[in-house]
Amino acid sequence: MKNKIYFTIALLTGLTSFLGCKKSFLDRTPQDKVTLESFFKSEGDLRLATGALYGTPWFDFNDKSILVLGDAMAGNLSRTNFVSYSTFAVNSSDARINEAWRSLYKIIAYCNLNIIYITQNTDPSVSAIAKNNAIGELRFLRGTSYFYLVQYFGEVPIITDNRTLAEQPQVNKHLVKDVYRFIIEDLKFASQNLRTVIDKGRVNKWSAEGMLAKIYLTRSGLKDDGTGTGTGQRDVALLDSAKKYAGDVCNNSGLKLLPSYADLFKIENNNNEESLFALQFIASPNNYGLGNSTQGYYAAEGKLTNAGDGYGAANTPSIDIYNKYDVKDLRRKATFMQNGDFYPELLKKDGGYRVTDERPHVKKYVVGTNDDNPGQVYSLSTSSAAYMLRLADVYLIYAEAILGNSPTTTDADALKYYNLVRTRAGLDAKTSPVSKADVLVDRQLELAIEGQYWFDLLREHDINPAQTISKIAAQNRGRLTFNSATNVRVNEDQFSTPSDASFKLPYPLADLTTNPLLSQPAVPYYK
């Protein structure tokens, strides 16, 4: 299996010529297209082509960008060299912005090429069901990539055929409403053509419906001009669509949460039934970019990995998120390790690992050494799957969609699925009613260090800009020290106030230079 994956990654890398030195996301298709034109002879060939797109093409986005943009900028994570994000001072030269932009457009380009050739060149002996399932996977991945882009940047170019860029390398950006329409079309196709059965490591119908619910919920707070409603209200019809798709996943998929929150982030539980979309990685001592690099940046000291990395000593939870954990909340220990915590799954040969540092640090995705996980941990490379969409996320999206434009609800489904997330975390079930504020706090705690909280703040800013700015201004984005023996805690406070302009990232400078049309007004995609 590994040899097949290596082969497919090499095949697609060679065909699309992406992974090197291009200065723009507008990569061109190479001249030699013979392999793809003759490749798709069986369903197995389709699976090889789509399977390669769950890992390496996402590497640059997963490596640092999603954490910095999703958690540091949102106020969950504090680090000295993240201050430009926590104070909303990033500019168009920022490396993480550039990596996110290029990585997401790289994924889109891979998907575009495969959609074209699978559509045109699949052998007639391959069933239409298998062919459309493969295209459904690709349209899920492409639509999700555009969903990230439109949330981060707003108006972006819609590219569906990178071959045209050889003759026309400069392209207009498109209206936000059209980008969302395109995303929804991709995800609807995926939801209608992906299989319902669980195929570990791959997306299915429930993945597409869960993502559609999040897309509709986000779109419901926007006007057609791409700006937020600013009225405290969302579009009711779009809320109903979010509720419909999330409800179908919650009520009809048969999927359940993994019983233990901490177990979600252990390698042996990769691709459990709670995982609706996760990036797939193969640990490798020699092939940088094939494995998941995040442990190397999150682990607070080198002995935790014994792989020559462990650069995360400066990564600490913000005071804001740290203060929100109830003493009974099991998610805290699984997300952030603090002085006195003990982890039997780490450094097993030594009898486990007890935290002695007085600063709390990131635990999520820190899985230990190669001895703890034989053959699955090397320097900046583990085989940990990286969650992009979990069932718990959809449960909370469902509750938020049911709340709609109301501050509280007594709806039985909203309470049921919200409380399934809370009780798994060791907290008492919430009695009626549940509030929107309750749901948003639990989203922050449930999905911390998964790159999601910034999107929650964006959704809130769309409908309540002044209130959201005040909420962020009240966040203590500083860090703390804590000694469990003396029970003494010291805060290093930091506060920051964004402006409305802070809620969209600048386009990367390199792309503004090579594609000056990015500086021009957006144009319609749909005529």
C-alpha positions as CSV (number, residue, x, y, z in Angstrom):
1,M,0.0,0.0,0.0
2,K,2.8,2.5,0.9
3,N,4.5,1.8,-2.4
4,K,1.2,2.6,-4.3
5,I,0.8,5.8,-2.4
6,Y,4.5,6.8,-3.0
7,F,3.9,6.0,-6.7
8,T,0.8,8.0,-7.0
9,I,2.3,11.1,-5.3
10,A,5.3,10.9,-7.5
11,L,3.0,10.5,-10.6
12,L,0.9,13.5,-9.8
13,T,3.8,15.6,-8.7
14,G,5.6,14.9,-11.9
15,L,2.5,15.7,-14.0
16,T,1.6,18.9,-12.4
17,S,5.1,20.3,-11.6
18,F,3.9,22.1,-8.5
19,L,6.2,21.4,-5.7
20,G,9.2,23.4,-6.7
21,C,9.9,27.0,-7.5
22,K,6.8,28.7,-9.1
23,K,6.3,32.3,-8.0
24,S,2.5,32.2,-8.5
25,F,-0.3,29.9,-7.6
26,L,-1.2,30.0,-11.3
27,D,0.8,26.9,-12.1
28,R,0.6,25.6,-15.6
29,T,0.0,22.1,-16.8
30,P,3.1,20.4,-18.2
31,Q,3.5,19.5,-21.8
32,D,3.5,15.7,-21.2
33,K,0.0,14.6,-20.4
34,V,0.3,11.0,-21.8
35,T,0.2,9.4,-18.4
36,L,-3.1,10.8,-17.2
37,E,-4.7,10.4,-20.6
38,S,-4.1,6.6,-20.4
39,F,-4.1,6.1,-16.6
40,F,-7.7,5.6,-15.6
41,K,-8.4,2.0,-16.6
42,S,-10.0,0.7,-13.4
43,E,-11.6,1.7,-10.2
44,G,-8.3,1.0,-8.5
45,D,-6.6,3.6,-10.7
46,L,-9.3,6.2,-9.7
47,R,-8.6,5.4,-6.0
48,L,-4.9,5.8,-6.5
49,A,-5.4,9.2,-8.1
50,T,-7.8,10.6,-5.5
51,G,-6.0,9.0,-2.5
52,A,-2.8,11.0,-3.2
53,L,-4.7,14.2,-2.7
54,Y,-5.5,13.7,1.0
55,G,-1.9,14.2,2.2
56,T,1.2,15.8,0.6
57,P,-0.6,18.5,-1.4
58,W,-2.0,19.9,2.0
59,F,1.4,19.8,3.7
60,D,2.3,23.5,3.6
61,F,-1.2,24.4,4.8
62,N,-1.1,21.9,7.7
63,D,2.6,22.5,8.5
64,K,2.2,25.9,10.2
65,S,-0.5,28.0,8.5
66,I,-3.6,26.5,9.8
67,L,-2.4,26.7,13.4
68,V,-1.2,30.3,13.1
69,L,-4.2,31.6,11.2
70,G,-6.8,29.4,12.9
71,D,-5.6,29.6,16.6
72,A,-3.0,32.2,17.1
73,M,-4.9,34.9,15.2
74,A,-8.1,33.8,17.0
75,G,-6.5,34.2,20.4
76,N,-6.2,30.6,21.5
77,L,-2.4,30.4,21.3
78,S,0.3,32.7,22.6
79,R,3.9,32.9,21.4
80,T,6.3,35.8,21.0
81,N,6.8,35.4,17.3
82,F,3.0,35.0,16.8
83,V,2.5,38.6,18.0
84,S,1.8,39.9,14.5
85,Y,-1.2,37.6,14.3
86,S,-2.5,38.2,17.8
87,T,-2.3,41.9,17.2
88,F,-3.6,41.8,13.7
89,A,-0.5,43.3,12.2
90,V,0.2,40.7,9.4
91,N,1.0,42.0,5.9
92,S,1.2,40.7,2.4
93,S,4.8,39.5,2.8
94,D,3.8,37.1,5.6
95,A,5.1,33.6,5.1
96,R,2.1,31.8,6.6
97,I,-0.3,33.7,4.4
98,N,1.7,32.9,1.4
99,E,1.9,29.2,2.3
100,A,-1.8,29.0,2.9
101,W,-2.7,30.7,-0.4
102,R,-0.2,28.6,-2.5
103,S,-1.1,25.3,-0.8
104,L,-4.8,25.7,-1.2
105,Y,-4.5,26.7,-4.9
106,K,-2.1,23.8,-5.4
107,I,-4.8,21.4,-4.1
108,I,-7.3,23.0,-6.4
109,A,-5.0,22.6,-9.4
110,Y,-4.5,18.9,-8.6
111,C,-8.2,18.4,-8.3
112,N,-8.9,20.4,-11.5
113,L,-6.5,18.3,-13.6
114,N,-7.9,15.0,-12.2
115,I,-11.5,16.0,-12.7
116,I,-10.8,16.8,-16.3
117,Y,-9.0,13.6,-17.1
118,I,-11.3,11.3,-15.1
119,T,-14.3,12.9,-16.9
120,Q,-12.7,12.5,-20.3
121,N,-10.5,9.5,-20.2
122,T,-11.9,6.9,-17.7
123,D,-12.2,3.5,-19.4
124,P,-15.8,2.6,-20.3
125,S,-15.5,-0.5,-18.3
126,V,-15.4,1.5,-15.1
127,S,-18.9,2.0,-13.6
128,A,-20.5,5.4,-13.5
129,I,-20.9,5.1,-9.8
130,A,-17.2,4.6,-9.3
131,K,-16.3,7.4,-11.7
132,N,-18.7,9.9,-10.0
133,N,-17.5,8.8,-6.5
134,A,-14.0,9.7,-7.5
135,I,-15.1,13.0,-9.0
136,G,-17.1,13.6,-5.8
137,E,-14.0,13.2,-3.7
138,L,-12.2,15.7,-5.9
139,R,-15.0,18.2,-5.9
140,F,-15.2,17.9,-2.1
141,L,-11.5,18.7,-1.8
142,R,-11.7,21.5,-4.3
143,G,-14.8,23.0,-2.8
144,T,-13.3,22.8,0.7
145,S,-10.1,24.5,-0.4
146,Y,-12.1,27.4,-1.9
147,F,-14.1,27.5,1.3
148,Y,-10.9,28.1,3.3
149,L,-9.8,30.7,0.7
150,V,-13.0,32.7,0.7
151,Q,-13.1,32.8,4.5
152,Y,-9.5,34.0,4.8
153,F,-9.3,36.4,1.8
154,G,-12.9,37.1,0.6
155,E,-12.9,37.7,-3.2
156,V,-10.6,35.1,-4.9
157,P,-10.1,33.8,-8.4
158,I,-12.1,30.7,-9.3
159,I,-9.9,28.4,-11.4
160,T,-11.3,25.2,-12.9
161,D,-8.7,24.4,-15.7
162,N,-5.1,25.4,-15.0
163,R,-4.2,24.5,-18.6
164,T,-5.6,27.8,-19.8
165,L,-3.2,29.7,-17.6
166,A,-0.3,29.1,-20.1
167,E,-1.9,31.6,-22.5
168,Q,-3.6,33.8,-19.9
169,P,-1.7,33.7,-16.6
170,Q,-3.4,36.8,-15.1
171,V,-6.9,36.2,-13.9
172,N,-9.6,38.3,-12.1
173,K,-10.8,37.6,-8.7
174,H,-14.5,36.7,-8.4
175,L,-17.4,38.0,-6.3
176,V,-17.8,36.4,-2.9
177,K,-21.4,35.3,-3.7
178,D,-20.1,33.5,-6.8
179,V,-17.3,31.8,-4.9
180,Y,-19.9,30.5,-2.4
181,R,-22.2,29.4,-5.2
182,F,-19.3,27.5,-6.8
183,I,-18.3,25.9,-3.4
184,I,-21.9,24.8,-2.8
185,E,-22.2,23.3,-6.3
186,D,-19.0,21.3,-5.7
187,L,-20.2,20.0,-2.3
188,K,-23.7,19.3,-3.5
189,F,-22.3,17.1,-6.3
190,A,-20.1,15.4,-3.7
191,S,-23.0,14.8,-1.3
192,Q,-25.1,13.3,-4.1
193,N,-22.4,11.0,-5.6
194,L,-20.1,10.0,-2.7
195,R,-20.9,6.6,-1.1
196,T,-22.4,6.5,2.4
197,V,-20.2,3.6,3.5
198,I,-17.1,4.4,5.6
199,D,-13.9,4.2,3.6
200,K,-11.2,4.9,6.1
201,G,-9.2,8.0,5.3
202,R,-11.6,9.1,2.5
203,V,-14.6,11.4,2.5
204,N,-18.1,10.1,2.0
205,K,-21.6,11.5,1.8
206,W,-21.7,12.4,5.5
207,S,-18.4,14.3,5.1
208,A,-19.9,16.3,2.3
209,E,-23.1,17.0,4.1
210,G,-21.2,18.1,7.3
211,M,-19.1,20.5,5.3
212,L,-22.2,21.8,3.4
213,A,-23.8,22.6,6.8
214,K,-20.8,24.7,7.8
215,I,-20.7,26.4,4.4
216,Y,-24.4,27.3,4.5
217,L,-24.1,28.5,8.1
218,T,-21.2,30.8,7.1
219,R,-23.0,32.0,4.0
220,S,-26.2,32.8,6.0
221,G,-24.4,35.8,7.6
222,L,-23.3,37.4,4.4
223,K,-25.1,39.7,2.0
224,D,-24.7,39.2,-1.7
225,D,-22.0,41.8,-1.9
226,G,-19.8,39.6,0.3
227,T,-20.0,41.8,3.4
228,G,-21.7,40.7,6.6
229,T,-25.3,41.5,7.3
230,G,-24.2,43.5,10.4
231,T,-27.7,43.2,11.7
232,G,-27.4,40.4,14.2
233,Q,-29.5,38.3,11.7
234,R,-28.8,35.5,9.3
235,D,-30.7,34.5,6.2
236,V,-33.4,32.1,7.3
237,A,-33.4,30.0,4.2
238,L,-29.7,29.4,4.3
239,L,-29.9,28.6,8.0
240,D,-32.5,26.0,7.2
241,S,-30.1,24.4,4.7
242,A,-27.4,24.3,7.3
243,K,-29.8,22.7,9.7
244,K,-31.0,20.2,7.1
245,Y,-27.5,18.9,6.2
246,A,-26.2,18.9,9.7
247,G,-29.3,17.2,10.9
248,D,-29.0,14.5,8.3
249,V,-25.5,13.7,9.5
250,C,-26.5,13.8,13.2
251,N,-29.7,11.8,12.9
252,N,-29.2,9.4,10.0
253,S,-25.5,8.6,9.5
254,G,-25.3,6.2,12.4
255,L,-22.0,7.7,13.4
256,K,-21.0,8.3,17.0
257,L,-18.4,10.3,18.9
258,L,-15.4,8.4,20.0
259,P,-16.0,7.8,23.8
260,S,-12.7,9.4,24.9
261,Y,-11.7,12.9,23.7
262,A,-8.0,12.2,24.4
263,D,-8.1,9.1,22.3
264,L,-9.0,11.1,19.2
265,F,-5.4,12.3,18.9
266,K,-3.6,9.0,19.2
267,I,-2.2,7.5,16.1
268,E,-3.9,4.2,16.7
269,N,-7.2,6.0,16.4
270,N,-6.6,7.6,13.0
271,N,-9.7,7.6,10.9
272,N,-12.1,6.6,13.6
273,E,-15.8,7.0,12.9
274,E,-15.9,10.5,14.3
275,S,-13.4,11.6,11.5
276,L,-15.4,13.0,8.6
277,F,-12.4,14.5,6.8
278,A,-8.8,14.2,7.8
279,L,-5.5,14.7,6.1
280,Q,-3.5,11.5,5.7
281,F,0.2,11.2,6.3
282,I,2.9,8.6,6.2
283,A,5.8,9.0,8.7
284,S,9.1,8.9,6.8
285,P,12.7,9.5,7.9
286,N,13.8,10.7,4.4
287,N,10.8,12.2,2.6
288,Y,10.0,15.6,4.1
289,G,6.4,16.6,3.4
290,L,5.1,13.0,3.4
291,G,4.5,12.9,7.1
292,N,2.6,15.2,9.5
293,S,5.1,17.8,10.8
294,T,3.0,19.3,13.6
295,Q,4.3,17.2,16.5
296,G,7.8,18.6,15.8
297,Y,6.5,22.2,16.2
298,Y,4.0,21.5,19.1
299,A,6.1,19.3,21.4
300,A,7.6,21.4,24.2
301,E,10.9,19.5,24.5
302,G,13.0,17.2,22.4
303,K,12.8,14.2,24.6
304,L,9.0,14.0,23.9
305,T,9.8,13.0,20.3
306,N,13.4,11.8,20.5
307,A,13.6,12.7,16.8
308,G,15.7,15.9,16.8
309,D,12.7,18.2,16.8
310,G,10.4,19.4,19.6
311,Y,10.4,23.1,19.0
312,G,7.2,24.0,20.8
313,A,8.5,25.3,24.2
314,A,7.3,28.8,23.3
315,N,3.8,27.7,22.3
316,T,1.4,28.2,25.2
317,P,-2.4,28.6,25.5
318,S,-3.6,32.1,25.8
319,I,-5.0,33.2,29.2
320,D,-8.3,33.6,27.5
321,I,-8.8,30.0,26.5
322,Y,-7.1,28.7,29.6
323,N,-9.5,30.5,31.9
324,K,-12.5,28.9,30.0
325,Y,-11.7,25.3,31.0
326,D,-13.8,24.0,33.8
327,V,-11.8,22.0,36.3
328,K,-13.7,18.9,35.2
329,D,-13.2,19.5,31.5
330,L,-11.2,16.6,30.1
331,R,-10.4,18.5,27.0
332,R,-7.9,20.7,28.7
333,K,-5.4,18.0,29.5
334,A,-5.8,16.5,26.0
335,T,-5.2,19.9,24.4
336,F,-2.8,21.6,26.7
337,M,-0.4,20.0,29.2
338,Q,0.3,21.8,32.4
339,N,2.6,21.4,35.4
340,G,1.8,18.2,37.2
341,D,0.0,16.4,34.4
342,F,0.9,12.8,33.7
343,Y,0.7,11.1,30.3
344,P,1.3,7.3,30.4
345,E,1.2,7.1,26.6
346,L,4.3,9.3,26.2
347,L,7.8,8.0,27.0
348,K,6.4,4.6,27.8
349,K,9.9,3.1,28.2
350,D,10.4,5.5,31.1
351,G,7.1,4.7,32.7
352,G,5.3,7.8,31.2
353,Y,5.8,11.5,31.1
354,R,5.1,14.0,33.9
355,V,5.0,17.7,33.1
356,T,7.4,19.8,35.2
357,D,7.5,23.0,33.1
358,E,5.6,25.8,34.8
359,R,4.3,27.1,31.5
360,P,1.4,25.1,29.9
361,H,2.1,23.8,26.4
362,V,0.3,22.1,23.5
363,K,-0.5,18.4,23.9
364,K,-2.9,17.9,21.0
365,Y,-1.1,15.9,18.2
366,V,1.9,15.3,20.4
367,V,2.0,11.5,20.2
368,G,5.5,10.7,21.5
369,T,8.5,8.8,20.2
370,N,9.1,6.1,17.7
371,D,9.3,3.7,20.6
372,D,5.8,4.8,21.7
373,N,4.6,4.5,18.1
374,P,6.9,2.0,16.2
375,G,7.6,3.1,12.7
376,Q,5.4,6.2,12.9
377,V,7.5,9.0,14.3
378,Y,10.5,10.7,12.8
379,S,11.9,14.2,12.8
380,L,9.0,16.5,11.7
381,S,7.2,13.5,10.4
382,T,4.5,11.4,12.1
383,S,1.6,9.4,10.7
384,S,-1.0,11.3,12.7
385,A,-4.1,12.1,10.6
386,A,-5.0,15.8,10.9
387,Y,-8.7,16.5,11.4
388,M,-10.3,19.0,9.1
389,L,-13.9,18.0,10.0
390,R,-15.1,15.9,13.0
391,L,-18.5,14.7,13.9
392,A,-18.4,16.8,17.1
393,D,-17.9,19.9,14.9
394,V,-21.1,19.0,13.0
395,Y,-23.0,18.4,16.3
396,L,-22.2,22.0,17.3
397,I,-22.9,23.4,13.9
398,Y,-26.3,21.7,14.1
399,A,-27.0,23.3,17.5
400,E,-25.9,26.7,16.1
401,A,-28.0,26.4,13.0
402,I,-31.1,25.4,15.2
403,L,-30.4,28.5,17.3
404,G,-30.5,30.5,14.1
405,N,-31.4,34.1,14.9
406,S,-32.4,33.4,18.5
407,P,-30.0,33.9,21.5
408,T,-31.3,30.7,23.2
409,T,-33.3,27.5,22.3
410,T,-35.1,24.7,24.1
411,D,-35.1,22.6,20.9
412,A,-34.6,18.9,21.9
413,D,-32.1,18.2,19.1
414,A,-30.0,21.2,19.8
415,L,-29.7,20.2,23.5
416,K,-29.1,16.5,22.6
417,Y,-26.2,17.1,20.3
418,Y,-24.7,19.9,22.3
419,N,-24.8,17.8,25.4
420,L,-23.2,14.8,23.7
421,V,-20.1,17.0,23.1
422,R,-20.2,18.4,26.7
423,T,-20.7,15.1,28.5
424,R,-17.9,13.4,26.5
425,A,-15.7,16.2,27.9
426,G,-16.6,15.2,31.5
427,L,-19.0,18.2,32.0
428,D,-22.5,18.1,33.2
429,A,-25.3,18.2,30.6
430,K,-26.8,21.6,30.1
431,T,-30.4,21.9,31.1
432,S,-32.7,23.8,28.9
433,P,-32.3,26.4,27.4
434,V,-28.9,26.3,25.6
435,S,-27.6,29.7,24.4
436,K,-25.6,30.6,21.4
437,A,-22.8,31.8,23.7
438,D,-22.7,28.3,25.3
439,V,-22.3,26.7,21.9
440,L,-19.5,29.1,20.8
441,V,-17.5,28.6,24.0
442,D,-17.7,24.8,23.5
443,R,-16.7,25.1,19.9
444,Q,-13.6,27.1,21.1
445,L,-12.7,24.4,23.6
446,E,-13.6,21.4,21.5
447,L,-11.8,22.4,18.4
448,A,-8.8,24.3,19.9
449,I,-5.5,23.6,18.0
450,E,-7.5,22.4,15.0
451,G,-7.5,25.7,13.1
452,Q,-11.2,26.4,13.5
453,Y,-11.8,29.1,16.0
454,W,-10.9,32.0,13.6
455,F,-13.7,30.9,11.3
456,D,-16.2,31.0,14.3
457,L,-15.1,34.6,15.0
458,L,-15.5,35.5,11.3
459,R,-19.1,34.2,11.4
460,E,-19.8,36.2,14.4
461,H,-18.2,39.4,13.0
462,D,-20.3,39.0,9.8
463,I,-23.5,39.5,11.8
464,N,-22.4,41.4,14.9
465,P,-19.2,43.3,14.0
466,A,-19.0,45.7,16.9
467,Q,-19.9,43.0,19.4
468,T,-17.2,40.7,18.0
469,I,-14.6,43.4,18.0
470,S,-15.4,44.1,21.7
471,K,-15.3,40.3,22.5
472,I,-11.8,40.0,20.9
473,A,-10.6,43.2,22.6
474,A,-11.6,41.6,26.0
475,Q,-9.6,38.4,25.2
476,N,-6.4,38.2,27.3
477,R,-4.1,36.9,24.6
478,G,-1.1,36.8,26.9
479,R,0.4,33.7,28.5
480,L,0.8,32.4,32.0
481,T,2.9,30.2,34.3
482,F,1.5,27.8,36.8
483,N,3.0,25.7,39.6
484,S,0.8,22.9,40.7
485,A,2.7,22.3,44.0
486,T,2.3,25.8,45.2
487,N,-0.9,26.6,43.2
488,V,0.7,29.9,42.2
489,R,-0.2,31.4,38.8
490,V,1.3,34.4,37.1
491,N,-0.2,36.1,34.1
492,E,1.6,38.0,31.4
493,D,-1.3,40.0,30.0
494,Q,-1.7,41.0,26.3
495,F,-4.7,42.6,24.7
496,S,-5.4,43.7,21.2
497,T,-8.3,45.3,19.3
498,P,-9.0,44.5,15.7
499,S,-10.7,46.7,13.2
500,D,-13.2,45.5,10.6
501,A,-10.4,45.3,8.1
502,S,-8.6,42.7,10.3
503,F,-11.1,40.0,9.4
504,K,-9.7,39.5,5.9
505,L,-6.1,38.6,5.1
506,P,-4.1,40.5,2.5
507,Y,-3.3,38.8,-0.7
508,P,0.3,37.5,-0.9
509,L,2.7,40.1,-2.3
510,A,4.2,37.7,-4.8
511,D,0.8,37.0,-6.3
512,L,-0.1,40.7,-6.3
513,T,3.0,41.2,-8.3
514,T,2.6,38.4,-10.8
515,N,-1.2,38.8,-11.1
516,P,-2.0,42.6,-10.7
517,L,-5.7,41.8,-11.5
518,L,-5.9,40.8,-7.8
519,S,-5.8,44.5,-7.1
520,Q,-8.7,45.2,-9.4
521,P,-12.5,45.0,-8.5
522,A,-13.9,41.5,-8.5
523,V,-15.9,40.3,-11.5
524,P,-18.9,37.9,-11.7
525,Y,-18.0,34.2,-12.4
526,Y,-21.6,33.3,-13.4
527,K,-22.8,35.3,-16.4
